[in-house]
């Protein structure tokens, strides 16, 4: 769940109504989703929606924001996307049918959690401990998980405390969040490869979500792997959108 996009939803139960949603630090100036639907293409070389030089796409309901690295790229993408339905803009095959694409990252789902929907992990024999975000044991967990999984998790970017689970004194699962503008908490979670499928990451994330809600923040979850999406759904997150990153050929 790498922290590559910061979206704030004014009402997570009705995310496509009420009022426009705004991006936080994704662009130099905040950009809103059009409440009437449609696509907004913006030029933002420093966008956090995607790797540098790439095109980033985020779709929420019938609205989308597309970030392009240059005016020329924005013109090409805007023309190509004018022939597609908003709902398919995060579909890699649909995008490839209208654009010359060299590489793709995603799609990843975007989920949000209303406090009333939260299903916390019951307390039991599993102990979740709070440690500082800079705790060196977190770097050890990232190393054990490998560079790809560590980068995907975004654990190195959290600004909250980390919530960890230990086995034999060693940190094997950790979760936390990065605070975005509009009081959004973008969650990260990482579990050691040999300890997955045991509910450890879910327990750690439950504590991180509890901390975020107590601070009055809106939890946001970005996930590509199906296992990560299952954890989010188990905790009560609802999937409202998708994200795709493109490198033009």
N, C-alpha and C positions, 0 to 999 in steps of 0.2 A: 504494500500500500504506500507507495512512495508519495511524498508530499509534493505533488507536481501541480495541484490545482486547489485553489481555495474558493469554495462556493458557499454562500450563505443563503439559506432558504428561510423566508420570513415565517412560514407556517409549514412544518414538515408533513402535516396531514393533508394539506392542500397545496402542494408546492408549485402548481402551475396556475394559481390564481392569486388573489389578494393584491400583490404589487410586484414590480420587477425585482428579480434577484440581481445582486451585484457581485462582480468579482472583487476580490481583495487585491493582493499584491501581484496579480497575474500581469497586469499592464500598468504603465506609469500613471494612467488615469483610470479610475474604476469604470467598468463596462457592465451594463445591465442586459439581461435577457429581455427580449421584446415580449411583453405580456400578451400581445396579439398573435404571437407566433412568427416564425420566419428565421432567417439567418442574418447574423451580423458579422461581417468580416472586418477585422482590425489589424493594423500593422503594429507589431510589437516585437522587436528583435530580442528583447530581454524577457519575454514571456516565460512564466514558470509552467505553462501548460504542456510543454514539450521540450526536447533537447534543443540547444542553440542551432539555429538555421533550419529547424523543422517547422511543419505546420501542425498546430494543435486544434483539435475539435472537441467541444463539449456540448452534449445534447441533453436538455431537460424538457421532457414532454414534447411540445410542438415548437420549441425554440432552441436555437443553437448559437454559440459564439465560436468563431473561427479566428485563430491567431496566426498571422503570416509574418515571416521575418523581413519582408521588404514590400515596397509598393508593387513591384512587378509580380511577385508571388501572389500578393493579395488579388491582383487583377485576374491572374490565371485561375486561382482557386474560386474566386467569386463567380466567374463565368461558368466554370465547370459545375459548381454546386447549384447553379440556378436551374439546372435540369433534373435535380434529384429532390425527392421528398425529404423533409427535415428528419423524419424518423429513421432514415437509412444512412445518415451522414456518419454514424459511428460504425458502419458495416464496412470492413476492409474491402470486400469484393465489390461492393457497390461503388466505393470510391475509386478503386482501381479501374473500373469500367469507364471513368470519365477523366482520370488524371494519370500522368506518367509517374508512378510511385516506385522508388528504389527500395525503401524499407518501411516497415510498419511496426509500431508498438501498440499493443492492445487488440481489441477494445477491453477496457476495464469498466466495471460497473461503479456507480456512485450511489451510496446509500446514506440515509439520514435517520436519526432516532429521536422521536418525541418522548419526553420523560414518561408519559403514561404508557408507552409501549415497551419500556425497558424490562427485560427479563434477566435480572442478575443471577449469577451463579450462586447457589446456596452455600453458606459457610459450612465447612466440614473439616475433615482431617487435612485437606490441602491448605497450606499456609501461603498467602500472598504478602510479600514484603515490599515496602516502599523504600526506594533508594534515589539518590540524586541522578539527574539525567546524564551527568558526566562520569558516573561510576565506571571505572576501568573494566569491571566484570561484564558490562554490556558489550564492550569491544571484543572481549573474549567470546561471547555468544555469537557476535557477528562473524568472527573468524571461523568458528566451528560450523556455521551455517553456509559459508561460502559467499563470495562477492556478489553473485547474482541475487541470491535470496536476501542478503543483507541490504542491498541497494533497493530491491523491490519493497522491503518492509519500511524503509524510511526511519528506522529506529534512531539513527545517528542525528536526525533533524528535530527530535522532540524538544519542546520547551517546558513541558510539565515534568514532575517527578516520574520516574520509571517504576512500574509495578512488576515484581519478579517472583518467579517460582523456582525453588531450589530442589535439587535431588543430590543427596550426599554432599551438601554444602555448596554445590556448583549451580550457578544460574543456568537454567535450561529453557526458560520462557520469560519473555519480557514484553511489556506494552506501555505506551504513553501516547501523548498527543502534542501536536504543534498548534499553537493558538494563531488563528487567522483573524483578519479584520471581520467586523460584523459578528463577533463573538462566536466564531466557529472553531471547534476542536477537531483537527484532522488527525485521526487515529493511526497508530502504527503498532504492529505486533510481529514478533519473531519467536519461533520455537526451534530448538536444536533438532537436527534431522532425526536422530535416534529416539526422540521423545514425542514425536508428533502422533496425532490421533488419540491422545489420552485426555484431552480437555484442558491441558495446561495453559495453552495460549488463550483459550476462552476465559479461564479463571483470571488470568492476568489482565485481559482486556476488560472484563467485567469491573474490576477495581478501577481501571483507568476511566471507564465511562462514568462510574459513580463519582469519581473526582471531578470530571468535566461538568456533569450535571449540577453538582453542588456549587460549582463556580458560576452557574448560570450560562453555560456554553451549549451550543448545538453540536452534538457529535456527528462527524462526517466520516464515512468509510469508503475507501477506494480499493477495489480488489479485482484482480484478474483470475488467480487460481480458484477453482471451484471450492477447494477446502476453505479458503478465506471467506468466500461468499457464504458458505454454510455457517461459519462461526458468526458472521454478522447477522444473518437471519435468526439464528438461535438466540441472539441477544435482543432481538426485537427491531433491528434495522429494516427499513423498507427501501427497496431499490427504485430510484426515481430517474436515473439518467445514465449516461455512458460517456467515456472519454476515449479518444483515438489520437495517436501521434503519427505523422507522415513525413518522410523525407522524400522530397520530389526528385525525380530522376533528371 
